Structures are given as C-alpha cells and as structure tokens.
Amino acid sequence: MTDSDFKNIEDIQRILKYLDQGKLDPSAWPNALQLKESLNKLIDEHKEYMDHMKLHH
C-alpha cells in the first residue's frame, strides 16, 4: 500500500469515529460496520504481508 492508501484509510476511520460519536447520521452510512471490518482485515493482511517480507526476503 502507498502513503495515499494509508491516508485514505485514516480518513475513512475518522468518518467511522464520527459515526460512533453520533456526529454523523448513521442512516446515511448503512454499511459502516462492514466497512470497518473490511478496513481492519485489509490492515491486518498488509501487516502480515510486511512481516512476511521482513522475515523471508
């Protein structure tokens, strides 16, 4: 992932935080939970990949 990808993820996480805090209308973001889970999975997979690359390459 690039720096731009990480910035986009941070922006999306900020939106999700605002939803949790009630600052945004949750009805406008019906798939927020799935989005959060997907982002967490993406971040975890990237971390695993980077750890693998450090160990084996």
C-alpha positions as CSV (number, residue, x, y, z in Angstrom):
1,M,0.0,0.0,0.0
2,T,1.1,3.5,-0.7
3,D,1.1,6.6,1.6
4,S,-2.0,7.7,-0.2
5,D,-3.8,4.5,0.6
6,F,-2.9,4.9,4.3
7,K,-4.2,8.5,4.2
8,N,-7.5,7.3,2.7
9,I,-7.8,4.6,5.3
10,E,-7.2,7.2,8.1
11,D,-9.9,9.4,6.5
12,I,-12.4,6.6,6.5
13,Q,-11.5,5.6,10.1
14,R,-12.2,9.3,11.1
15,I,-15.6,9.1,9.4
16,L,-16.3,5.9,11.3
17,K,-15.2,7.5,14.6
18,Y,-17.6,10.4,13.9
19,L,-20.4,7.9,13.4
20,D,-19.6,6.2,16.7
21,Q,-19.7,9.6,18.4
22,G,-23.1,10.5,16.9
23,K,-21.7,13.4,14.8
24,L,-22.9,11.9,11.5
25,D,-26.3,10.4,10.6
26,P,-25.9,6.6,10.8
27,S,-28.8,6.2,8.3
28,A,-26.5,7.8,5.7
29,W,-23.9,5.1,6.3
30,P,-25.8,1.8,6.4
31,N,-22.7,-0.3,5.7
32,A,-20.4,1.4,8.2
33,L,-19.9,-1.8,10.2
34,Q,-19.0,-3.8,7.1
35,L,-16.6,-1.1,6.0
36,K,-14.9,-1.0,9.4
37,E,-14.5,-4.8,9.4
38,S,-13.1,-4.7,5.8
39,L,-10.6,-2.0,6.7
40,N,-9.4,-3.9,9.7
41,K,-9.0,-7.0,7.6
42,L,-7.1,-5.0,5.0
43,I,-4.8,-3.5,7.6
44,D,-4.2,-6.9,9.2
45,E,-3.4,-8.6,5.9
46,H,-1.0,-5.8,5.0
47,K,0.8,-6.1,8.3
48,E,1.1,-9.9,7.8
49,Y,2.5,-9.4,4.3
50,M,5.0,-6.8,5.6
51,D,6.1,-9.1,8.5
52,H,6.5,-11.9,6.0
53,M,8.6,-9.8,3.7
54,K,10.8,-8.7,6.6
55,L,11.4,-12.3,7.6
56,H,11.8,-14.0,4.3
57,H,13.1,-11.5,1.8
